[in-house]
Amino acid sequence: LVTDFYEYGWCQSFHFAPRYKNETFLESIKRAEYHLCSRLGMRPGVRALDVGCGVGGPMRNMAAFSGASIEGSTINEYQV
């Protein structure tokens, strides 16, 4: 039930990000995830592990953006 509620409000990324003027909520979320990719040096050939990935939204966005290979792990069966 909580996962469904979060997905309704935050889509697949259950986190916040600072917003710029005239930027949508979802644009700020993706910008924050892409910034994290850049800071971590994620690129094709890099492998990463997302421990506690939940439904995996940020992991999928970051993999698509960076070309890195990211695997996720969560203990919540409902989110798998």
Backbone as JSON Lines, residues from 0, in Angstrom:
{"i":0,"aa":"L","n":[0.82,-1.19,0.0],"ca":[0.0,0.0,0.0],"c":[0.86,1.26,0.0]}
{"i":1,"aa":"V","n":[1.91,1.27,0.82],"ca":[2.78,2.44,0.88],"c":[3.52,2.63,-0.44]}
{"i":2,"aa":"T","n":[4.0,1.54,-1.02],"ca":[4.7,1.63,-2.3],"c":[3.79,2.24,-3.37]}
{"i":3,"aa":"D","n":[2.55,1.8,-3.41],"ca":[1.61,2.35,-4.39],"c":[1.39,3.84,-4.16]}
{"i":4,"aa":"F","n":[1.29,4.24,-2.9],"ca":[1.11,5.66,-2.57],"c":[2.32,6.48,-3.03]}
{"i":5,"aa":"Y","n":[3.52,5.98,-2.75],"ca":[4.73,6.68,-3.17],"c":[4.82,6.79,-4.69]}
{"i":6,"aa":"E","n":[4.48,5.71,-5.38],"ca":[4.52,5.75,-6.84],"c":[3.53,6.77,-7.4]}
{"i":7,"aa":"Y","n":[2.41,6.94,-6.73],"ca":[1.42,7.93,-7.16],"c":[2.0,9.35,-7.06]}
{"i":8,"aa":"G","n":[2.73,9.63,-5.99],"ca":[3.28,10.96,-5.78],"c":[4.64,11.2,-6.4]}
{"i":9,"aa":"W","n":[5.49,10.19,-6.39],"ca":[6.88,10.36,-6.84],"c":[7.21,9.56,-8.08]}
{"i":10,"aa":"C","n":[6.25,8.88,-8.65],"ca":[6.49,7.97,-9.77],"c":[7.43,6.86,-9.34]}
{"i":11,"aa":"Q","n":[8.48,6.6,-10.06],"ca":[9.39,5.49,-9.74],"c":[10.6,5.92,-8.92]}
{"i":12,"aa":"S","n":[10.75,7.2,-8.64],"ca":[11.91,7.7,-7.9],"c":[11.45,8.25,-6.55]}
{"i":13,"aa":"F","n":[11.71,7.48,-5.5],"ca":[11.24,7.86,-4.17],"c":[12.26,8.75,-3.46]}
{"i":14,"aa":"H","n":[12.57,9.88,-4.03],"ca":[13.47,10.82,-3.38],"c":[13.12,12.23,-3.83]}
{"i":15,"aa":"F","n":[13.7,13.2,-3.18],"ca":[13.48,14.6,-3.51],"c":[14.73,15.17,-4.18]}
{"i":16,"aa":"A","n":[14.58,16.33,-4.78],"ca":[15.71,17.04,-5.38],"c":[15.38,18.53,-5.38]}
{"i":17,"aa":"P","n":[16.39,19.38,-5.26],"ca":[16.11,20.82,-5.34],"c":[15.58,21.18,-6.72]}
{"i":18,"aa":"R","n":[14.65,22.12,-6.76],"ca":[14.05,22.52,-8.04],"c":[14.5,23.91,-8.42]}
{"i":19,"aa":"Y","n":[14.75,24.06,-9.71],"ca":[15.02,25.38,-10.27],"c":[13.7,26.03,-10.66]}
{"i":20,"aa":"K","n":[13.72,27.33,-10.79],"ca":[12.53,28.05,-11.22],"c":[12.08,27.52,-12.58]}
{"i":21,"aa":"N","n":[10.78,27.32,-12.74],"ca":[10.15,26.82,-13.96],"c":[10.51,25.37,-14.3]}
{"i":22,"aa":"E","n":[11.06,24.65,-13.34],"ca":[11.4,23.25,-13.54],"c":[10.31,22.39,-12.88]}
{"i":23,"aa":"T","n":[9.87,21.33,-13.56],"ca":[8.88,20.45,-12.97],"c":[9.53,19.55,-11.92]}
{"i":24,"aa":"F","n":[8.68,18.95,-11.11],"ca":[9.18,18.03,-10.09],"c":[9.96,16.89,-10.74]}
{"i":25,"aa":"L","n":[9.4,16.28,-11.78],"ca":[10.07,15.15,-12.43],"c":[11.37,15.56,-13.11]}
{"i":26,"aa":"E","n":[11.41,16.77,-13.65],"ca":[12.66,17.26,-14.26],"c":[13.74,17.4,-13.19]}
{"i":27,"aa":"S","n":[13.36,17.88,-12.0],"ca":[14.36,18.03,-10.93],"c":[14.87,16.68,-10.46]}
{"i":28,"aa":"I","n":[14.0,15.69,-10.4],"ca":[14.41,14.34,-9.99],"c":[15.42,13.77,-10.99]}
{"i":29,"aa":"K","n":[15.1,13.84,-12.27],"ca":[16.02,13.31,-13.28],"c":[17.34,14.08,-13.29]}
{"i":30,"aa":"R","n":[17.28,15.4,-13.14],"ca":[18.51,16.2,-13.12],"c":[19.4,15.76,-11.96]}
{"i":31,"aa":"A","n":[18.8,15.51,-10.79],"ca":[19.58,15.08,-9.63],"c":[20.23,13.71,-9.89]}
{"i":32,"aa":"E","n":[19.47,12.81,-10.5],"ca":[20.02,11.49,-10.8],"c":[21.14,11.58,-11.83]}
{"i":33,"aa":"Y","n":[20.98,12.4,-12.84],"ca":[22.02,12.56,-13.85],"c":[23.26,13.22,-13.26]}
{"i":34,"aa":"H","n":[23.06,14.17,-12.35],"ca":[24.19,14.81,-11.68],"c":[24.98,13.77,-10.88]}
{"i":35,"aa":"L","n":[24.26,12.9,-10.19],"ca":[24.92,11.85,-9.42],"c":[25.74,10.94,-10.34]}
{"i":36,"aa":"C","n":[25.2,10.61,-11.49],"ca":[25.96,9.8,-12.47],"c":[27.27,10.47,-12.83]}
{"i":37,"aa":"S","n":[27.19,11.76,-13.11],"ca":[28.4,12.51,-13.49],"c":[29.41,12.53,-12.35]}
{"i":38,"aa":"R","n":[28.94,12.77,-11.13],"ca":[29.85,12.84,-9.98],"c":[30.52,11.49,-9.7]}
{"i":39,"aa":"L","n":[29.79,10.41,-9.96],"ca":[30.33,9.07,-9.71],"c":[31.14,8.53,-10.89]}
{"i":40,"aa":"G","n":[31.17,9.26,-11.99],"ca":[31.92,8.8,-13.16],"c":[31.29,7.6,-13.84]}
{"i":41,"aa":"M","n":[29.98,7.5,-13.76],"ca":[29.3,6.36,-14.38],"c":[29.27,6.54,-15.9]}
{"i":42,"aa":"R","n":[29.63,5.45,-16.59],"ca":[29.71,5.46,-18.05],"c":[29.65,4.01,-18.53]}
{"i":43,"aa":"P","n":[29.56,3.79,-19.81],"ca":[29.57,2.4,-20.31],"c":[30.8,1.65,-19.8]}
{"i":44,"aa":"G","n":[30.58,0.43,-19.36],"ca":[31.68,-0.39,-18.82],"c":[31.78,-0.34,-17.31]}
{"i":45,"aa":"V","n":[31.18,0.66,-16.68],"ca":[31.18,0.76,-15.22],"c":[30.04,-0.08,-14.68]}
{"i":46,"aa":"R","n":[30.31,-0.81,-13.58],"ca":[29.28,-1.61,-12.92],"c":[29.02,-1.03,-11.54]}
{"i":47,"aa":"A","n":[27.75,-1.04,-11.14],"ca":[27.38,-0.51,-9.82],"c":[26.3,-1.38,-9.21]}
{"i":48,"aa":"L","n":[26.17,-1.29,-7.89],"ca":[25.15,-2.02,-7.14],"c":[24.31,-1.02,-6.37]}
{"i":49,"aa":"D","n":[23.0,-1.06,-6.54],"ca":[22.07,-0.21,-5.8],"c":[21.44,-1.05,-4.71]}
{"i":50,"aa":"V","n":[21.95,-0.94,-3.49],"ca":[21.44,-1.7,-2.36],"c":[20.26,-0.94,-1.76]}
{"i":51,"aa":"G","n":[19.13,-1.61,-1.67],"ca":[17.92,-0.94,-1.21],"c":[17.26,-0.17,-2.33]}
{"i":52,"aa":"C","n":[17.24,-0.76,-3.52],"ca":[16.79,-0.04,-4.73],"c":[15.29,0.19,-4.78]}
{"i":53,"aa":"G","n":[14.52,-0.46,-3.92],"ca":[13.07,-0.29,-3.97],"c":[12.53,-0.77,-5.3]}
{"i":54,"aa":"V","n":[11.75,0.06,-5.97],"ca":[11.19,-0.31,-7.28],"c":[12.19,-0.09,-8.4]}
{"i":55,"aa":"G","n":[13.33,0.51,-8.11],"ca":[14.41,0.62,-9.08],"c":[14.34,1.78,-10.05]}
{"i":56,"aa":"G","n":[13.49,2.75,-9.79],"ca":[13.35,3.89,-10.71],"c":[14.65,4.65,-10.96]}
{"i":57,"aa":"P","n":[15.31,5.15,-9.89],"ca":[16.56,5.88,-10.11],"c":[17.63,5.01,-10.79]}
{"i":58,"aa":"M","n":[17.68,3.75,-10.4],"ca":[18.67,2.84,-10.99],"c":[18.46,2.74,-12.5]}
{"i":59,"aa":"R","n":[17.22,2.56,-12.93],"ca":[16.95,2.45,-14.37],"c":[17.24,3.76,-15.1]}
{"i":60,"aa":"N","n":[16.84,4.89,-14.52],"ca":[17.11,6.19,-15.14],"c":[18.61,6.43,-15.28]}
{"i":61,"aa":"M","n":[19.34,6.12,-14.22],"ca":[20.78,6.37,-14.23],"c":[21.5,5.43,-15.2]}
{"i":62,"aa":"A","n":[21.05,4.18,-15.31],"ca":[21.66,3.24,-16.26],"c":[21.4,3.7,-17.69]}
{"i":63,"aa":"A","n":[20.18,4.14,-17.97],"ca":[19.85,4.6,-19.32],"c":[20.65,5.86,-19.67]}
{"i":64,"aa":"F","n":[20.81,6.76,-18.71],"ca":[21.53,8.0,-18.96],"c":[23.02,7.77,-19.15]}
{"i":65,"aa":"S","n":[23.61,6.93,-18.3],"ca":[25.07,6.8,-18.28],"c":[25.6,5.65,-19.13]}
{"i":66,"aa":"G","n":[24.78,4.65,-19.39],"ca":[25.26,3.47,-20.1],"c":[25.93,2.47,-19.18]}
{"i":67,"aa":"A","n":[25.99,2.78,-17.88],"ca":[26.59,1.87,-16.91],"c":[25.67,0.68,-16.67]}
{"i":68,"aa":"S","n":[26.23,-0.39,-16.14],"ca":[25.46,-1.57,-15.77],"c":[25.2,-1.5,-14.28]}
{"i":69,"aa":"I","n":[23.92,-1.43,-13.88],"ca":[23.57,-1.29,-12.47],"c":[22.64,-2.42,-12.08]}
{"i":70,"aa":"E","n":[22.98,-3.11,-11.0],"ca":[22.12,-4.16,-10.45],"c":[21.53,-3.66,-9.15]}
{"i":71,"aa":"G","n":[20.3,-4.07,-8.87],"ca":[19.62,-3.63,-7.66],"c":[19.28,-4.76,-6.73]}
{"i":72,"aa":"S","n":[19.19,-4.43,-5.45],"ca":[18.84,-5.4,-4.43],"c":[17.88,-4.73,-3.44]}
{"i":73,"aa":"T","n":[16.79,-5.43,-3.12],"ca":[15.84,-4.92,-2.13],"c":[15.29,-6.09,-1.32]}
{"i":74,"aa":"I","n":[14.82,-5.82,-0.12],"ca":[14.26,-6.88,0.71],"c":[12.73,-6.88,0.65]}
{"i":75,"aa":"N","n":[12.15,-5.94,-0.06],"ca":[10.7,-5.83,-0.15],"c":[10.19,-6.61,-1.36]}
{"i":76,"aa":"E","n":[9.55,-7.76,-1.1],"ca":[9.09,-8.6,-2.21],"c":[8.09,-7.9,-3.1]}
{"i":77,"aa":"Y","n":[7.27,-7.02,-2.54],"ca":[6.26,-6.32,-3.32],"c":[6.89,-5.41,-4.37]}
{"i":78,"aa":"Q","n":[8.07,-4.87,-4.09],"ca":[8.73,-3.93,-4.98],"c":[9.53,-4.63,-6.08]}
{"i":79,"aa":"V","n":[9.69,-5.92,-6.0],"ca":[10.48,-6.64,-7.01],"c":[9.68,-6.85,-8.27]}
